[in-house]
């Protein structure tokens, strides 16, 4: 009898304990934006992506006291601006001038650089070249952490490129805890993570490459770089739309974001800085892919203007400004009769909506209509132009192709076109003109507001204020 009562009591206690235990809540996280949902849905309500919700169990993140904090090891305290000690930021050259230009002068101790690009565009090659060109007389190590390739593959690439790997240290690891433990012991001056999407932390149960894994792993690596003064390079994958894979907060966590840009059939590679806490944004570094890796292009304007010397209709040279450097590029236009009811407007390297606006301005204020023609505009060399200085060259190139009359290869143009047909000035006009004069241009059709105060030797300036004046000038 007593045994039966004891069993009943144990059963009631176990049932009561089971009922009071907290149930494990299931959550679903979007792999595109990181938003969490209590129920699964086919579309994320935050970013609108389809089939991006995956189950994610809420796993508590263990606190890492050794790398706790973001800005350093000092205790948190409120200070006045006068009490803050400011040291001048010093840049160290990498030996690759085009990369130094994009970085704002070179490497900064404790900085984190995120490098993104399409597969096979040259991210790993460039990072390997950077590490092998650096030299440290104090014996500091340069650590290359690979999560995608074996150590043998890295060495074979270095040998194929003819790189010296005497001071290079290698590690094949994807667990961030192990990487930080070994890096704390090695104390590298520069460390490369290739790539951040392969790194994971044991504190989270999701698969590597997920939003939470990328965010947490990057946060730990950034804290390590800030506290130890290590320069950290992160190679990142990109999506089919060209954006960096993973959470958007990844770009906010790092100091510099660089993007590789290139056309599929071009051997030239362009690195653009879209964020830089130590230099100018929108800066360009231009490279050429060779058998020995990426080679710097010292005079990009000359490379962009290579042609057979024959003047063709629909081609106009413009002076754009990328970061702190003026660059001469060729804008091509092709206008042809359309067989469709809705003529096409296609741009490569320019904004398509702005082309439609410029065609309307040309029709209204230039007297040249293209209602029944297909219009294609291309920027030669794979350069993307986002400034309004391309307006006037695009209009002149379209007009040249429509009338089948070539424009002189010694003529340069830049300027913004307004909706009223006025030609507006653009920044740094005199620097653009001096770059054109250095390459032998003889005439320049520019806004009157950009006319230089002093004459530029060998260059005839044609200032215009209205669109019809620019059309008459050519």
C-alpha positions in Angstrom: 0.0 0.0 0.0 2.8 2.4 1.0 4.5 1.5 -2.3 1.5 2.5 -4.3 1.1 5.8 -2.5 4.8 6.6 -3.1 4.5 5.9 -6.8 1.4 8.1 -7.0 3.1 10.9 -5.2 6.2 10.7 -7.5 3.9 10.8 -10.6 2.0 13.8 -9.4 5.3 15.7 -8.6 6.7 14.8 -12.1 3.5 16.0 -13.8 3.6 19.2 -11.8 7.3 19.8 -12.8 6.6 19.1 -16.4 3.7 21.6 -16.4 5.9 24.3 -14.8 8.8 23.8 -17.2 9.2 26.7 -19.7 8.5 25.5 -23.2 11.2 26.1 -25.8 9.9 28.7 -28.2 10.6 28.2 -31.9 11.4 31.3 -34.0 12.0 31.8 -37.7 14.7 34.2 -38.9 15.0 35.8 -42.3 18.3 35.0 -44.0 18.2 38.3 -45.9 17.5 40.9 -43.3 17.7 39.0 -40.0 14.1 39.8 -38.9 12.6 37.2 -36.5 9.0 35.8 -36.8 7.0 33.7 -34.4 5.5 31.7 -37.3 6.8 30.5 -40.6 5.6 32.4 -43.7 6.5 32.2 -47.4 7.5 35.8 -47.5 9.4 37.9 -44.9 7.2 40.8 -43.7 10.2 43.0 -43.1 12.1 42.9 -46.4 9.7 41.1 -48.7 12.0 38.3 -49.7 10.4 34.9 -50.5 11.4 31.6 -49.0 14.0 33.2 -46.7 12.6 32.2 -43.3 14.5 29.4 -41.5 13.9 27.9 -38.1 16.3 29.3 -35.5 16.2 28.2 -31.9 16.9 31.0 -29.3 20.3 29.9 -28.0 21.8 32.2 -25.3 25.1 33.7 -26.4 27.9 33.1 -23.9 29.6 36.2 -22.7 33.3 36.4 -23.6 35.0 38.4 -21.0 38.3 38.5 -22.7 36.9 40.2 -25.8 34.1 42.0 -24.0 33.5 45.6 -25.1 34.0 47.1 -28.5 36.3 50.2 -28.2 39.0 48.7 -25.9 39.9 47.3 -22.5 39.4 50.4 -20.5 36.6 50.7 -18.0 33.5 52.6 -19.3 33.4 56.2 -18.0 31.9 59.5 -19.2 34.6 62.0 -20.2 34.5 65.5 -21.5 35.8 66.2 -25.0 38.9 67.9 -23.5 39.8 64.8 -21.5 39.9 62.6 -24.6 43.4 61.9 -25.9 43.5 62.1 -29.7 46.3 60.5 -31.7 47.0 61.3 -35.3 45.9 58.5 -37.6 48.9 57.1 -39.4 48.6 55.1 -42.6 51.1 52.3 -43.6 51.6 51.7 -47.3 50.8 48.2 -48.5 53.1 48.4 -51.6 50.1 48.4 -53.9 49.5 52.1 -54.7 46.0 51.6 -56.2 44.9 49.8 -53.0 46.4 52.5 -50.9 44.5 55.1 -52.8 41.2 53.3 -52.1 42.0 52.8 -48.4 42.8 56.5 -47.9 46.6 56.2 -47.8 47.2 52.7 -46.5 46.6 50.5 -43.5 45.5 51.8 -40.1 46.2 49.9 -36.9 43.0 48.3 -35.6 41.0 48.9 -38.8 38.6 46.3 -40.3 38.2 46.2 -44.1 35.4 44.2 -45.8 36.2 43.3 -49.4 33.3 41.9 -51.5 33.0 40.7 -55.1 31.8 38.1 -57.5 33.4 34.6 -57.4 36.7 34.4 -59.2 37.1 38.2 -59.5 40.4 38.2 -57.5 39.6 38.8 -53.8 41.8 36.0 -52.5 44.5 36.9 -55.0 44.6 40.5 -53.9 44.6 39.7 -50.2 47.4 37.2 -50.7 49.4 39.8 -52.6 49.0 42.3 -49.8 50.2 39.9 -47.1 53.3 38.8 -49.1 54.3 42.4 -49.9 54.2 43.7 -46.4 57.5 43.5 -44.4 58.0 43.8 -40.7 61.5 44.2 -39.2 60.2 43.4 -35.7 59.2 40.0 -36.7 55.4 40.4 -36.5 53.4 37.7 -38.2 50.9 38.1 -41.1 48.2 35.5 -40.7 46.0 34.2 -43.5 43.0 32.3 -42.3 41.2 30.3 -44.9 37.8 28.7 -44.5 37.2 27.7 -48.1 40.5 26.3 -49.3 43.1 23.9 -48.0 46.6 25.2 -47.1 48.1 23.4 -50.1 45.8 25.3 -52.4 46.9 28.6 -50.9 50.5 27.8 -51.3 50.0 26.6 -54.9 48.3 29.9 -55.7 51.2 31.9 -54.1 53.7 29.8 -56.1 51.8 30.4 -59.4 51.8 34.1 -58.7 55.5 34.2 -57.9 54.9 35.5 -54.3 57.4 35.2 -51.4 55.7 33.4 -48.5 58.6 33.5 -46.0 56.8 35.7 -43.4 53.3 34.4 -44.1 51.5 32.3 -41.5 48.6 30.1 -42.6 45.6 28.7 -40.7 42.7 26.5 -42.0 39.9 27.0 -39.5 36.3 28.1 -39.4 35.5 28.2 -35.7 35.9 31.8 -34.5 36.8 30.8 -30.9 39.7 28.8 -32.2 40.8 31.5 -34.6 40.8 34.1 -31.8 42.7 31.8 -29.4 45.4 31.2 -31.9 45.5 34.8 -33.0 45.9 35.9 -29.4 49.0 33.7 -29.2 50.4 34.6 -32.6 49.7 38.4 -32.3 49.6 39.1 -36.1 49.9 42.6 -37.3 47.6 41.9 -40.3 45.1 39.1 -40.5 42.9 38.0 -43.4 39.7 36.0 -43.0 38.7 34.3 -46.3 35.8 34.3 -46.1 33.5 35.6 -43.4 30.5 33.5 -44.6 32.4 30.3 -43.6 33.1 31.4 -40.0 30.8 30.3 -37.2 30.6 30.4 -33.4 29.7 27.6 -31.1 27.5 29.9 -29.1 24.8 29.7 -31.9 23.2 26.6 -33.2 22.5 27.9 -36.8 24.6 26.9 -39.8 27.6 28.9 -41.0 26.7 31.7 -43.4 23.4 32.5 -41.6 22.5 36.0 -40.5 23.1 35.4 -36.8 26.4 33.5 -37.4 27.8 36.2 -39.7 26.8 39.0 -37.3 28.1 37.4 -34.2 31.4 36.1 -35.7 32.1 39.5 -37.2 31.4 41.2 -33.9 34.0 39.0 -32.1 36.6 39.5 -34.8 36.0 43.3 -34.8 36.4 43.5 -31.0 39.7 41.5 -31.3 41.0 43.9 -34.0 40.1 47.0 -32.0 41.7 45.8 -28.7 44.9 44.4 -30.2 45.5 46.9 -33.0 45.4 44.1 -35.6 44.5 45.2 -39.2 41.7 42.8 -40.2 40.7 42.0 -43.8 37.4 40.2 -44.3 36.5 38.6 -47.7 32.8 38.5 -48.3 30.5 36.8 -50.7 27.9 38.7 -52.8 24.4 37.9 -53.8 23.2 37.7 -57.4 22.1 41.3 -57.1 25.7 42.3 -56.3 25.2 43.2 -52.6 27.2 41.6 -49.8 25.7 38.4 -48.5 24.5 38.4 -44.9 23.0 41.0 -42.7 23.1 44.7 -43.7 24.6 45.5 -40.3 27.8 43.8 -41.5 28.7 46.9 -43.4 28.0 49.1 -40.4 30.3 47.1 -38.1 33.5 47.5 -40.2 35.6 50.6 -40.9 35.9 50.2 -44.7 33.8 48.5 -47.3 35.4 47.8 -50.7 33.6 46.3 -53.8 35.2 44.6 -56.7 33.6 45.7 -60.0 34.3 44.2 -63.5 32.6 43.2 -66.7 32.5 39.5 -67.5 34.7 39.8 -70.6 37.0 42.5 -69.3 40.5 41.8 -67.8 40.3 45.0 -65.8 39.2 45.0 -62.2 37.9 48.1 -60.4 37.8 48.4 -56.6 35.4 51.0 -55.3 35.3 52.3 -51.7 31.6 52.7 -50.6 32.5 53.3 -47.0 35.8 54.5 -45.4 36.3 56.0 -42.0 39.9 56.9 -42.8 39.6 58.3 -46.4 37.3 59.4 -49.2 34.4 57.3 -50.4 33.7 56.5 -54.0 37.4 56.2 -54.6 38.5 53.9 -57.4 41.5 51.6 -57.7 42.0 50.1 -61.2 43.8 46.8 -61.7 44.5 44.4 -64.6 44.3 40.7 -64.1 47.5 39.0 -65.4 49.1 35.6 -65.0 51.1 37.0 -62.1 48.0 38.3 -60.3 46.5 41.8 -60.2 48.7 44.5 -61.6 48.1 48.2 -61.0 47.0 50.4 -63.9 49.1 53.6 -63.4 47.3 55.7 -66.0 43.7 54.6 -66.1 42.6 57.5 -68.4 45.0 56.3 -71.1 43.7 52.7 -70.8 40.1 53.8 -71.0 40.6 55.8 -74.2 42.4 53.1 -76.2 40.9 52.9 -79.7 41.8 52.4 -83.3 41.9 56.1 -83.9 38.9 56.2 -86.2 36.2 58.7 -85.3 32.8 57.0 -85.1 29.3 58.4 -84.6 27.9 58.1 -81.1 31.2 58.4 -79.2 32.0 61.3 -76.9 34.8 61.6 -74.3 33.9 62.9 -70.9 35.8 63.7 -67.7 34.4 62.2 -64.6 35.6 62.3 -61.0 36.0 59.1 -59.0 36.9 59.9 -55.4 39.8 62.3 -55.5 41.0 61.5 -59.1 39.7 62.8 -62.4 39.2 60.1 -65.0 38.6 60.3 -68.8 36.2 57.7 -70.1 34.3 57.2 -73.4 30.5 57.3 -73.6 29.0 55.4 -76.5 25.4 55.7 -77.8 23.5 53.7 -80.4 20.2 55.0 -81.8 18.3 52.8 -84.2 14.7 52.5 -85.5 12.6 50.4 -83.2 10.5 47.5 -84.3 8.6 47.5 -81.0 5.6 49.5 -79.9 7.6 50.6 -76.9 11.1 51.6 -77.8 13.9 50.3 -75.5 16.1 52.5 -73.3 19.1 50.5 -72.1 22.1 51.8 -70.2 25.3 50.1 -69.0 27.3 52.0 -66.4 24.6 54.8 -66.1 21.2 55.2 -64.5 18.5 54.2 -66.9 15.8 56.5 -65.6 18.1 59.5 -66.1 18.5 58.5 -69.8 14.8 58.8 -70.3 14.8 62.2 -68.7 17.7 63.4 -70.9 15.9 62.2 -74.1 12.8 64.2 -73.0 15.0 67.3 -72.5 16.6 66.8 -75.9 13.3 66.6 -77.6 11.8 69.6 -75.8 14.7 72.0 -75.8 17.0 70.6 -78.5 14.3 70.0 -81.1 15.5 66.4 -81.6 12.9 63.6 -80.9 13.6 59.9 -80.5 10.1 58.6 -79.9 10.4 55.7 -82.3 14.1 54.8 -81.8 15.8 52.4 -79.5 18.5 54.1 -77.5 21.5 52.2 -76.0 24.2 53.9 -73.9 27.4 52.3 -72.7 30.3 53.5 -70.6 33.5 51.9 -72.0 35.7 50.0 -69.6 33.1 48.8 -67.1 33.2 52.1 -65.1 29.9 53.0 -63.3 29.2 56.7 -63.3 26.7 58.0 -60.8 27.3 61.8 -61.1 25.3 64.3 -63.2 28.5 65.4 -65.1 27.7 62.6 -67.6 24.4 64.3 -68.7 25.9 66.5 -71.4 28.2 63.8 -72.9 25.2 61.4 -73.0 23.1 63.9 -74.9 25.8 64.7 -77.4 26.5 61.0 -78.0 22.9 60.3 -78.6 22.6 63.2 -81.0 25.8 62.1 -82.8 24.5 58.6 -83.3 21.0 59.8 -84.4 22.5 62.1 -87.1 25.3 59.7 -87.9 27.9 62.5 -87.5 31.1 61.6 -85.5 32.4 63.9 -82.8 36.2 64.7 -82.8 38.3 62.5 -80.6 40.0 65.6 -79.4 36.8 67.1 -77.9 35.9 66.7 -74.3 32.6 67.4 -72.6 31.0 67.3 -69.1 28.1 69.1 -67.4 24.7 68.6 -65.9 21.6 69.1 -68.0 18.5 70.6 -66.2 14.9 70.0 -67.1 14.7 73.6 -68.5 17.5 72.9 -71.0 20.1 74.7 -68.9 23.7 73.5 -68.6 24.7 73.5 -64.9 28.3 73.4 -63.5 29.7 70.4 -61.7 32.3 70.2 -58.9 36.1 70.2 -59.7 35.8 71.5 -63.2 39.3 72.9 -63.5 40.8 69.5 -62.4 38.9 67.7 -65.1 40.1 70.2 -67.7 43.8 69.8 -66.7 43.5 66.1 -66.9 42.1 66.5 -70.4 44.9 68.8 -71.4 47.5 66.4 -70.1 46.2 63.7 -72.5 46.2 66.0 -75.6 42.6 67.2 -75.9 42.2 70.4 -77.8 38.5 71.5 -77.2 36.2 71.2 -74.3 32.4 71.9 -74.3 31.6 72.7 -70.6 29.2 74.7 -68.5 29.9 78.4 -68.3 30.1 78.1 -64.5 33.1 75.7 -64.9 35.1 78.0 -67.2 38.6 78.5 -65.7 39.8 81.9 -64.7 43.1 81.3 -66.5 43.6 79.8 -69.9 44.8 76.2 -70.0 47.6 75.7 -72.5 46.6 73.8 -75.6 42.9 73.6 -74.7 40.2 75.7 -76.2 37.3 76.2 -73.8 33.8 76.5 -75.2 31.4 77.5 -72.3 27.7 77.0 -72.9 24.6 77.8 -70.8 21.8 76.2 -72.8 21.4 72.9 -74.5 21.0 74.3 -78.0 24.4 76.1 -77.6 26.1 72.8 -76.9 24.5 71.2 -79.9 25.7 74.1 -82.1 29.2 73.9 -80.7 29.8 70.4 -82.1 
